[in-house]
């Protein structure tokens, strides 16, 4: 029996969630160190401990039950964990990608986690922040030569604003040449929303972001040479 078989993932994730709510970066570091000695893999730590804690924090943020300061420190803790769990890789491609929260959306936690994971996977990430108008996403992508845009939204009301980003991409004759990745908790709850807002794909969590962006990049580059 592996040591990790003794771990109650739900209980450990709840501990991590409480630590993040208390803004205890050292406590989080100690918990991750302990989880590693218990034999947990990096993927288990991210998927079974960190991701559920972030979902809870996201729900509280949506209900306005958590402060901006708490979410800021929670994001720092999540970044600390990702940097420990995801080894630095050589910049094998260093390709540019543009990400941001769509207009009227200010839920930055998930986007920042994805940005950290993408950077660790070798992407040159241009994070253009919260409440970003559709035109600014496309302008930035054209400026830096990105063929994938990642638009994030927490709630359905703001996710629907991504439709304008789809319209801007298409109206500039860039459909297929610039791919649109969408993300945020609402897309996990309503997978059909991806097509409704004009997205080309989504990932359930930060771990899946690299594979999604690589896939969309390959599709976009294939469209360019046709």
Number of C-alpha atoms within 10 A of each C-alpha: 5 9 12 16 11 10 14 11 17 13 11 19 22 16 17 24 23 16 20 25 18 13 20 15 18 11 17 22 17 11 17 23 14 12 20 17 12 15 15 20 14 18 14 17 20 22 17 17 23 22 21 18 25 23 15 13 22 22 15 14 18 13 9 10 11 15 11 12 11 16 22 15 18 25 21 18 24 25 19 16 20 23 15 14 18 16 11 12 10 10 13 9 10 13 17 17 24 25 27 27 32 31 22 15 20 17 23 21 23 23 25 21 20 24 25 19 23 21 19 19 22 18 22 19 19 18 17 15 17 19 18 18 17 21 14 16 24 22 12 18 20 13 9 14 14 22 26 29 26 25 26 32 30 25 16 15 11 19 26 18 19 25 18 17 25 20 16 18 21 14 10 9 11 16 16 19 21 26 26 28 22 27 26 26 19 18 21 15 11 10 13 10 17 23 12 12 19 18 21 17 19 22 18 15 17 22 20 14 22 19 14 17 24 14 14 23 22 15 17 20 15 12 13 13 7 5
